[in-house]
Structure formats: C-alpha cells, structure tokens
Amino acid sequence: MEDEDNQDEAAWDDQAEGVGAQAEIGDDMEATRNECLKNLASTDYIMEPSIFNTLKGYFQAGGMPEKVVELLSDNYTAVAQTVNLLAEWLIMCGLAPTEVQDMVENHLKDLLLKHFDPKKADTIFTEEGETPSWLESMIAHQKWRQLFYKLAEEYPECLMLNFTVKLISDAGYQGEITNVSTACTQLEVFSRVLRTCLATILDAGGEAALDKNIPDFAKMVCHAEHTYLYAQVVMAVLAKEKNGGSVARRISQEVQKYAKNRGHDVTHITLALSNTASHLRASQSIMSLLSKGQLNPGDITILHKLYSGNDPPPVELLRFPLFLELMVTSLFTSGGAKINPEHKHKYIFLLGYAASVVETRNKSNSRKINMDELKQTSQAIEKVHNLTCGGGGHVQLLSEIGTLYQCIRFPVVAMGVLKWVDQTVSDSAYFEKQMDHTPLHLTLLDEIVSCHPLLHLEVLKLLINLFQNKFPDLDTLIQLELKKTVLDRMVHLMSRGCVLPVISYIRERVDRQDTDVSLVRHFVTEVLDIICPPYTSDFVHMFLPIIENDNITGTLRNEEGNDPVSDFIVHCKTNFIMAT
C-alpha cells in the first residue's frame, strides 16, 4: 500500500511540474511577443536591420501576422523615402547631386553625434555575433570614418567604437587616426599609427614638415605613460641608424619638449634611454635640473667638475634640448636663473662643451673626444654674455659691433643673441628711444640669417610676433615705419633662401584683409627688386594673387605695361598657366 501511495504522489508531482513548465513557457512566449510588439510599434521599424530577427521571434512565440501588418503600416512615416524625395526635388531645382548628398550626409552626421548611445551600439555585436556588413561599407568612406573618430574621442570606453577603429586600421587608414585616443589603447593599432606617422615625417623632411606634423604626433604619443615609453623606445632604436637616425632623435626631442610643456615629468624615461647608467652622478644632476626646470649652482658645479676631468661623461647628456634652453636663457637674457658671478665660468664651460665637443667611437667601441673648438666657443659665449647682460648700453654695443658679428658665427651664440633680441624688442619702450631707421638689434637678425640657415624659421617667428605686436604707446606713423623695417628683414630672409614661409605668411595676411595695404605694397616692391626668373610653381602660386590685386599693386603699374609688376604677371601667365 505504501508503494502505491508513493507512486501516486510521484505522478502528481510530475504532472504539477509539467503544468508549471508549460506555464513558464507560456509566460516566456508572452514576454517575447510583447517585446516584439513594442519594437514593431516604433516609428519606421520596417527600415531597421533587426526587422527580420524580430519577425522570426514573434512568429515563433505564436504571434499573429495580422498584428504585424497593422503595426508596421500604422507606424510607417517614410522618413528615409521622404528624404530621398526632397533630395530629388533639390536636384530638379538646380543643385548638384554631390552638393545634395553632402547636405544630407552632414545632417545625418550631426544627428548621430547628438543622439549616439554607446550602450546600444555595443549591443550590435551581441545581437548579430559578427561584423555588420553596413559597418564595413561605412568605413570605406572618409566622411563616416571621420564620424567614428569623433565618436571614439567622446566615448573611449565603447567596445563597438574601439572595434571600428581597429577595422579602420586594418583597412589601411591608420594615417588618419593620429589624434584618436582610443587608438592608443590598442597596441596593434597604435604600432601601425606610430609607424605611419614616423614614416610620413621622415619622408617629408625639413623644418616645415616637423612644424606641421609634430603637434598631432606628440599629442598621440603623450596620451599615456605607456604610449610615451613605447614610442620613445622605438625612436631611440631608430636614432642609432645611420640613415635618418638624426631626424628620429630630433623627433624624439620635440616630443620630450611637448610632454614637458604639458606638465609631464619625463626626465627619468629620457635618461633611461640615453645609455648613461655608468655615469650616475652626471645623470642625477641632469635629472635634478630637468625635473625642476631651473638651474642651480650645486648641480652645475658637479657637472663642471665631471666634464673638466680626465674621463668626462658622454657629451649627449648635456645636449637635452630642455637643458640647453635653460643654459642659453640664463646666459643671454634676464628671463632665466640669475647666475652668481663666481660660478659664471662653469655655466659658460658647460654650454661651450655641449655646443662644440665631438665624440666618436672606433671599431673597438673606445671613445675619442675632440675638444679643438671648445676654447674658441667658450670665449665667444663669454664675450657676448658680457655685452648682452653687462648693462653697457647702446653706445658700448655699437663700439663692439664687430665683436658681435664675429661671435655670431658660432651657432650657440647666434641662438643666444636671438633670444636676447627677442626679449629686447618685445618692449615698446625700446623703439621709443630709437633714432636709427634700422635698429641695431634688427640688424643683428640679418647677420644671424646670413650665417645660420637652420635659424631662419626661428627668426621668422620673432619677426611675425614683432609685426603683429600692436605697440599702442607708439605713434601711428612710427608703427608703420617699424612694420616696414620688419618687412625688410623678411625680404632679407627670402634673399637667403627662406622664400615660401615668408610668402605664405604675407599671403595669409592679405587673405585675412587685416594688414594695411601700404605695408603689403612696400613688401611687394622690395620683393620685385630682388627676384628674377626662373620661378618655382609654388612661389608663383602664392605670390601671383598678391601681385594681381589691384588694391595693392594698382599704383605700381603704368599704361605702357613695362613696369616690374606687369612684367612679373606676363611672365607667370606665359610660363605658369596652371597657376592662374
């Protein structure tokens, strides 16, 4: 009897479990139908990529086809079709198809940026389980790639965007994503971008290419400490190569400078990559100076003792740009740390050592140190330091102008004089006291330009700042004469080979229409006096629009057409049709 009772109880339990399971299945199907109906009731859901999965789930859950038709038709507003219709009307009204396409795409791009939801975007992969075909189509177009870059900057944690950035890199567009922070979190993508950027900078060459490419490159590298370390290790290896090694070292130094200006102390990484572990005392002193960003007699004394000894540390330790900047600023301007006269010779010796000593290594890796130019360089630094910081005044400078010209031939002295001139002429009181048409300090700039092509762009930056300085305390006519003098210095720069950067700046001022026409006319007149054919197409492309501007050169032409302006225009029209 007990066995029969147990069997009856088991049967009842199985039946109850079956009813419960059916009830649960029914509840799940009901929930599925409700979820599908909710989606089907949204606006224009028939246009969504997930429509087929929703329909399949709804019908498997026992949904009625009539309800599907009703919801899809009632909530169909035809937004996409209406856009297409409006686009066709715009084209019929005379707009170019490409213009209409840009209009629609730009508006769609703005909407995506405004309403993008990273959580919903991440569900794309969980639902589809593979890369959507529409995503691969989107990254084939630059406009949509730019959209993903902006979104990736704003939502760096979005998995869908991180994956998309990798897809873009895999497709070969890594050169476009130098400023995308999410690329820095993926080693594979970052390595590709780093390689592409370095190749671009190395292939371009020249100061102009560095000025153009370094900011974005440095911003990407300085995204985090690990990206900075990785990039600097790569550049340290490249710096050892014979071909392009010096350029790689220069790029590395520019990135160091960028990081320092952003408040990052990267001194420990810099020294770790400098192979100076065997010179601990020198490294510690340099690290102390660079970390604090200020010179002090204690560390300078230690370095002077080490470098004046029989076995000095490598000269490369003294050649960190930030250290050289501190030394030059302190010795030639009043903007650096004040130097105790008792220690002045130590500063001069170290700067002269860094600027003139040559180290080479033979096959056995032994070091040979050439100090032949150390004495002359140190003497030149000392002479100019005494002239610029000795407080002798204008009369003494004029009496020692020959000495200044001789010493400027040393590159390190020329850099110091350039900083001194910059500090001096930035004060409007300087020009209030000037009686000469060309002040002495601006004349020194001409000599620097003549002797040192590598300082051309630095001189141009100084002249641009001086040209754009308002000097409200000066009379209007004096300001105009000063600006003409500055333009004369720019023309001298052109005569020494710095042509396109100068012309590009003047062209920019003309396009902005923020410069007195008489000043531009003065510049044009001076340039026409020093140039003659043949001209490069780049020069013609930038200079010809200035020449053809009647407001600028109208008064320089005559009716016979035999003036310099007309001659230049005729020559260009004849030989550079493409430039017109």
C-alpha positions in Angstrom: 0.0 0.0 0.0 2.8 2.4 0.8 4.4 1.7 -2.6 1.2 2.6 -4.4 0.8 5.8 -2.4 4.4 6.8 -3.3 3.7 6.1 -7.0 0.6 8.3 -6.9 2.5 11.1 -5.2 5.3 11.0 -7.8 2.7 11.0 -10.6 1.0 14.1 -9.1 4.5 15.8 -8.7 5.4 15.1 -12.4 2.0 16.4 -13.5 2.4 19.5 -11.5 6.0 20.1 -12.8 4.7 19.7 -16.4 1.9 22.2 -15.8 4.5 24.6 -14.2 6.9 24.2 -17.1 4.1 24.9 -19.6 3.1 27.9 -17.6 6.7 29.2 -17.7 7.0 28.6 -21.4 3.7 30.4 -21.9 5.0 33.3 -19.8 8.2 33.4 -21.8 6.4 33.4 -25.1 4.1 36.1 -23.9 7.1 38.3 -22.9 8.7 37.6 -26.2 5.6 38.6 -28.1 5.2 41.8 -26.0 8.9 42.8 -26.6 8.5 42.2 -30.4 5.2 44.1 -30.5 7.0 47.0 -28.7 9.7 47.1 -31.4 7.2 46.7 -34.2 5.2 49.7 -32.9 8.2 52.0 -33.1 8.4 54.6 -36.0 9.6 53.2 -39.3 10.7 49.9 -37.7 10.3 48.2 -41.1 13.5 50.0 -42.1 15.5 48.7 -39.2 18.2 46.0 -39.8 16.8 43.9 -37.0 13.3 43.6 -38.5 13.8 40.0 -39.7 15.0 38.7 -36.4 12.1 40.4 -34.6 9.6 38.9 -37.0 11.1 35.4 -36.6 11.0 35.7 -32.8 7.4 37.0 -32.9 6.0 34.2 -35.1 7.9 31.5 -33.1 6.3 32.9 -30.0 2.8 32.4 -31.6 2.3 35.9 -32.8 -0.4 36.8 -35.4 0.6 38.0 -38.8 -2.4 40.5 -39.0 -1.0 42.3 -35.9 2.4 42.7 -37.6 0.9 44.2 -40.7 -1.2 46.6 -38.7 1.7 47.8 -36.5 4.2 48.2 -39.4 1.8 50.1 -41.6 0.3 52.3 -38.9 3.8 53.4 -37.7 5.4 53.8 -41.1 6.2 57.5 -41.7 8.6 57.0 -44.6 11.4 59.3 -43.2 14.1 57.8 -45.4 11.8 57.9 -48.5 10.8 61.5 -47.8 14.5 62.5 -47.6 15.1 60.8 -50.9 12.1 62.6 -52.4 13.3 66.0 -51.1 16.7 65.3 -52.5 15.3 64.6 -55.9 13.3 67.9 -55.8 16.5 69.8 -54.9 18.3 68.3 -57.8 15.4 69.2 -60.1 15.7 72.8 -58.8 19.3 73.0 -60.0 21.5 71.8 -57.1 24.3 69.5 -58.0 23.8 65.8 -56.9 27.1 65.9 -54.9 26.0 69.1 -53.1 22.7 67.5 -52.1 24.4 64.3 -51.0 26.8 66.3 -48.8 23.9 68.2 -47.3 22.0 65.0 -46.3 25.2 63.2 -45.0 26.3 66.2 -42.9 22.8 66.5 -41.3 22.8 62.7 -40.6 26.3 63.0 -39.2 25.2 65.8 -36.8 22.2 63.7 -35.7 24.4 60.7 -35.0 26.8 62.8 -33.0 23.9 64.2 -31.0 22.0 61.0 -30.3 24.7 58.3 -30.2 24.2 55.8 -27.4 27.3 53.7 -26.7 25.4 51.0 -24.8 23.0 50.5 -27.7 26.0 50.5 -30.0 27.7 47.7 -28.0 24.6 45.5 -28.4 25.1 45.4 -32.2 27.8 42.8 -31.8 26.0 40.8 -29.1 22.9 40.5 -31.3 24.5 39.9 -34.6 27.5 37.9 -33.5 29.7 39.2 -36.4 30.7 42.4 -38.0 27.7 44.1 -39.6 28.0 44.5 -43.4 26.8 48.1 -43.2 29.7 48.9 -40.8 32.3 47.7 -43.3 30.6 49.8 -46.0 30.7 52.9 -43.8 34.4 52.7 -43.1 35.1 52.7 -46.8 34.0 56.4 -46.9 36.2 59.1 -45.3 33.3 61.2 -44.0 32.0 58.3 -42.0 35.5 57.4 -40.8 35.8 61.0 -39.5 32.5 60.4 -37.7 33.8 57.4 -35.9 37.0 59.3 -35.0 34.9 62.0 -33.2 32.7 59.4 -31.5 35.8 57.5 -30.4 37.2 60.6 -28.8 33.9 61.2 -26.9 33.2 57.6 -25.9 36.6 55.9 -25.4 35.0 53.0 -23.4 32.6 52.0 -26.2 33.6 48.5 -27.4 31.9 48.9 -30.8 33.9 52.1 -31.5 37.1 50.5 -30.4 36.5 47.6 -32.7 35.6 50.0 -35.5 38.9 51.9 -35.0 40.7 48.6 -35.4 38.7 47.8 -38.5 39.8 51.2 -39.9 43.4 50.5 -39.1 43.2 47.0 -40.7 41.7 48.6 -43.8 44.9 50.7 -44.2 43.6 54.1 -43.0 45.8 54.3 -39.9 47.4 57.6 -41.2 44.1 59.3 -40.4 43.8 58.3 -36.8 46.8 60.0 -35.2 44.6 62.1 -32.9 42.2 59.4 -31.8 42.8 58.5 -28.2 41.2 55.0 -28.5 43.9 54.0 -31.0 46.4 54.4 -28.1 44.7 51.7 -26.0 45.2 49.0 -28.7 48.9 48.1 -29.2 48.4 46.7 -32.7 46.6 49.8 -33.9 49.0 52.2 -32.0 52.0 50.4 -33.6 50.6 50.9 -37.1 49.7 54.5 -36.5 53.2 55.2 -35.0 54.9 53.6 -37.9 52.8 55.5 -40.4 53.4 58.9 -38.7 57.1 58.4 -38.3 57.4 57.4 -42.0 55.4 60.5 -43.0 57.6 62.8 -41.0 60.9 61.2 -42.1 59.9 61.1 -45.8 58.7 64.8 -45.8 61.9 66.2 -44.1 62.6 69.8 -43.4 61.5 72.2 -40.6 58.2 72.9 -42.2 57.2 69.3 -42.2 58.2 69.0 -38.5 56.2 72.0 -37.5 53.1 70.7 -39.3 53.2 67.0 -38.1 54.8 67.1 -34.7 51.9 68.6 -32.7 49.4 65.8 -33.6 52.1 63.2 -33.4 53.2 64.4 -29.9 49.6 64.6 -28.7 49.1 60.9 -29.6 52.4 59.8 -28.1 51.7 61.6 -24.9 48.2 60.1 -24.5 49.5 58.0 -21.6 52.8 57.0 -20.0 52.8 53.6 -21.6 52.3 55.0 -25.1 55.1 57.6 -24.4 57.5 55.0 -23.2 56.7 52.6 -26.1 57.2 55.4 -28.8 60.4 56.7 -27.2 61.9 53.2 -27.1 61.1 52.8 -30.8 62.6 56.2 -31.7 65.7 55.5 -29.5 66.3 52.4 -31.6 65.8 54.3 -34.9 68.2 57.1 -33.7 71.0 54.6 -33.9 70.5 54.1 -37.6 72.9 55.9 -40.0 70.2 56.8 -42.4 67.6 59.1 -40.7 68.9 58.5 -37.2 69.5 62.2 -36.5 65.9 63.0 -37.6 64.5 60.3 -35.4 66.4 61.8 -32.5 65.1 65.3 -33.3 61.5 64.0 -33.4 62.1 62.3 -30.0 63.4 65.5 -28.5 60.4 67.5 -29.8 58.1 65.0 -28.2 60.0 65.4 -24.9 59.6 69.1 -25.2 55.9 68.8 -25.9 55.5 66.5 -22.8 57.4 68.9 -20.6 55.2 71.8 -21.8 52.1 69.8 -20.8 53.4 69.4 -17.3 54.7 65.8 -17.6 58.0 65.0 -16.0 59.6 62.5 -18.4 63.2 63.0 -17.3 63.5 59.5 -15.9 62.4 57.9 -19.2 64.7 60.2 -21.2 67.8 59.3 -19.1 66.9 55.6 -19.1 67.1 55.6 -22.9 70.3 57.6 -23.0 72.7 54.7 -22.1 74.3 56.7 -19.3 73.9 54.3 -16.5 77.6 54.1 -16.0 77.7 57.9 -15.2 75.3 58.0 -12.3 76.4 61.3 -10.7 76.1 63.2 -14.0 72.7 61.6 -14.7 71.4 62.5 -11.3 72.5 66.2 -11.7 70.9 66.4 -15.1 67.7 64.8 -13.9 67.5 67.2 -11.0 67.9 70.2 -13.3 65.4 69.0 -15.9 62.8 67.9 -13.3 62.9 71.3 -11.6 63.2 73.2 -14.9 65.7 75.5 -13.2 69.5 75.7 -13.0 71.2 75.7 -9.6 74.9 76.2 -8.7 75.1 72.8 -6.9 74.3 70.6 -9.9 76.2 72.9 -12.2 79.3 72.6 -10.0 79.1 68.8 -10.1 78.7 68.7 -13.9 81.6 71.2 -14.4 83.9 69.0 -12.2 83.0 65.9 -14.1 83.3 67.3 -17.6 86.5 69.1 -16.9 88.1 65.9 -15.6 90.2 63.3 -17.4 87.3 61.0 -18.2 84.2 63.2 -18.8 80.7 61.7 -19.2 79.2 61.5 -22.7 78.5 64.9 -24.2 75.0 63.7 -25.2 74.0 64.2 -21.5 74.4 67.9 -21.9 72.5 68.0 -25.2 69.0 67.6 -24.0 67.0 70.5 -25.6 65.5 71.5 -22.3 68.9 71.7 -20.6 70.4 73.8 -23.5 67.3 76.0 -23.4 67.9 76.7 -19.7 71.5 77.4 -20.2 71.1 79.8 -23.2 68.2 81.6 -21.5 70.3 82.2 -18.3 73.4 83.3 -20.1 71.9 85.7 -22.6 68.7 87.0 -21.1 67.2 88.1 -17.8 64.5 85.5 -18.0 66.5 82.6 -16.6 68.0 81.9 -13.2 70.3 84.6 -12.0 73.9 83.5 -12.3 76.4 84.0 -9.4 79.5 85.7 -10.9 81.7 83.1 -9.1 80.0 80.3 -11.0 79.6 82.0 -14.3 82.7 80.3 -15.9 81.2 76.9 -15.1 77.9 77.7 -17.0 79.9 79.0 -19.9 82.2 76.0 -20.0 79.3 73.5 -19.9 77.4 75.3 -22.7 80.6 75.6 -24.8 81.3 71.9 -24.2 77.8 70.9 -25.2 78.0 73.0 -28.4 81.4 72.2 -29.7 82.8 68.9 -28.4 82.7 66.0 -30.9 82.7 62.4 -29.7 83.4 59.4 -32.0 83.8 55.7 -31.4 86.1 53.3 -33.2 85.5 49.6 -34.0 86.6 48.6 -30.5 83.9 51.0 -29.1 86.5 53.1 -27.4 85.6 56.8 -27.2 87.6 59.6 -28.9 86.9 63.2 -27.7 87.7 66.2 -29.9 87.9 69.5 -28.0 89.6 71.6 -30.6 86.7 74.2 -30.8 85.9 74.3 -27.1 88.1 77.2 -26.1 87.0 79.5 -29.0 83.3 78.6 -28.4 83.6 79.3 -24.7 85.4 82.6 -25.3 82.7 83.7 -27.8 79.9 82.8 -25.3 81.7 84.8 -22.6 82.2 87.9 -24.8 78.6 88.1 -25.9 77.3 87.3 -22.4 79.2 90.3 -21.1 77.9 92.5 -23.9 74.2 91.5 -23.6 74.0 91.1 -19.8 76.7 93.6 -18.7 74.5 96.6 -18.9 76.9 98.6 -21.0 74.2 100.3 -23.1 73.7 101.1 -26.7 77.0 103.0 -27.1 79.1 100.1 -26.0 77.1 97.7 -28.3 77.8 99.9 -31.3 81.5 100.1 -30.4 81.7 96.3 -30.1 79.5 95.5 -33.2 82.5 93.9 -34.9 82.9 91.5 -32.0 79.2 90.7 -32.0 79.4 89.9 -35.7 82.4 87.6 -35.2 80.9 85.7 -32.3 77.5 85.3 -34.0 79.2 82.9 -36.4 79.1 80.3 -33.6 75.6 78.7 -33.7 75.2 78.6 -29.9 76.0 82.3 -29.7 73.6 83.1 -32.5 70.8 81.3 -30.7 71.6 83.3 -27.5 71.7 86.6 -29.4 68.3 85.7 -31.0 66.8 85.2 -27.6 68.3 88.4 -26.3 67.0 90.4 -29.3 63.5 88.9 -28.9 63.4 89.9 -25.2 64.7 93.4 -26.0 62.4 94.3 -29.0 59.3 92.9 -27.3 59.3 96.0 -25.1 57.7 99.0 -26.9 60.0 101.4 -24.8 62.9 100.1 -26.9 61.5 101.6 -30.1 60.5 104.9 -28.4 64.3 105.6 -27.9 65.4 104.6 -31.4 66.6 107.2 -33.9 68.1 104.8 -36.5 65.9 103.7 -39.4 67.0 100.1 -38.7 67.7 99.5 -35.0 70.9 97.6 -34.1 69.1 94.6 -32.7 67.2 94.1 -36.0 70.5 94.4 -37.9 71.9 91.6 -35.8 69.0 89.5 -37.0 70.2 90.0 -40.6 73.6 88.6 -39.7 72.1 85.6 -37.9 70.0 84.9 -41.1 73.1 85.2 -43.3 75.2 82.8 -41.1 72.7 80.2 -39.9 70.0 78.7 -42.3 68.8 76.4 -39.5 67.7 79.5 -37.5 65.7 81.0 -40.4 62.3 79.8 -39.1 63.1 81.0 -35.5 64.0 84.4 -36.9 60.8 84.4 -38.9 58.7 83.6 -35.8 60.3 86.6 -34.0 59.6 88.9 -36.9 56.0 87.7 -37.2 55.4 88.4 -33.5 57.0 91.8 -33.8 54.9 92.6 -36.9 51.7 91.6 -35.2 52.5 93.4 -31.9 50.3 96.5 -31.6 52.6 98.8 -29.6 49.8 101.1 -28.5 52.2 103.6 -26.9 53.9 104.3 -30.3 52.6 106.9 -32.8 50.7 105.5 -35.8 53.4 106.7 -38.3 56.2 105.3 -36.2 54.3 102.0 -36.0 54.0 101.9 -39.8 57.7 102.6 -40.2 58.6 99.9 -37.7 56.4 97.4 -39.6 58.1 98.3 -42.9 61.5 97.7 -41.2 60.3 94.3 -40.1 59.1 93.6 -43.6 62.6 94.5 -44.9 64.0 91.9 -42.6 61.6 89.3 -44.0 62.7 90.2 -47.5 66.3 89.6 -46.4 65.2 86.2 -45.1 63.8 85.5 -48.6 67.1 86.5 -50.2 68.8 83.9 -48.0 66.5 81.1 -49.1 63.6 81.3 -46.7 61.1 82.1 -49.5 57.9 80.0 -49.2 57.4 80.5 -45.4 57.7 84.3 -45.8 55.4 84.5 -48.8 52.9 82.1 -47.2 52.7 84.4 -44.1 52.2 87.6 -46.2 49.6 85.8 -48.4 47.7 84.8 -45.2 47.6 88.5 -44.1 46.3 89.5 -47.5 43.6 86.9 -47.4 42.5 88.0 -44.0 42.5 91.6 -45.0 43.8 92.7 -41.6 47.0 94.4 -42.8 47.5 98.0 -44.1 47.6 97.8 -47.9 50.6 100.2 -48.0 52.6 97.7 -46.0 51.9 94.9 -48.4 52.7 97.2 -51.3 56.0 98.0 -49.7 56.7 94.3 -49.4 55.8 93.6 -53.0 58.0 96.4 -54.2 61.0 95.1 -52.2 60.5 91.5 -53.4 60.2 92.5 -57.1 63.6 94.3 -56.7 65.4 91.1 -55.7 63.8 88.4 -57.8 64.2 87.3 -61.4 63.2 84.2 -63.4 63.1 81.3 -63.3 60.5 80.9 -60.6 59.1 77.8 -59.0 55.4 76.9 -59.4 54.9 77.1 -55.6 56.3 80.6 -55.4 54.1 81.7 -58.3 51.0 80.1 -56.9 51.4 82.0 -53.6 52.8 85.4 -54.9 50.8 85.9 -58.1 47.4 86.5 -56.4 49.0 89.3 -54.3 50.5 90.9 -57.4 47.2 90.7 -59.3 45.3 92.5 -56.5 44.6 96.0 -57.9 44.2 97.5 -54.4 47.8 96.5 -53.7 49.7 96.9 -57.0 47.4 99.3 -59.0 49.5 102.3 -58.3 52.7 100.4 -59.2 51.6 99.8 -62.8 51.7 102.1 -65.8 49.7 102.3 -69.0 52.6 101.0 -71.2 52.8 97.8 -69.2 56.6 97.9 -68.8 56.7 98.1 -65.0 58.0 95.3 -62.8 54.5 94.3 -61.7 53.3 93.8 -65.3 56.5 92.0 -66.3 56.0 89.5 -63.5 52.4 88.9 -64.4 53.1 88.4 -68.1 55.9 86.0 -67.3 53.7 84.0 -65.0 50.8 83.9 -67.4 53.1 82.7 -70.1 55.0 80.1 -68.2 52.6 79.1 -65.4 49.1 78.7 -66.9 48.2 76.3 -64.2 49.0 78.9 -61.5 46.3 81.3 -62.8 
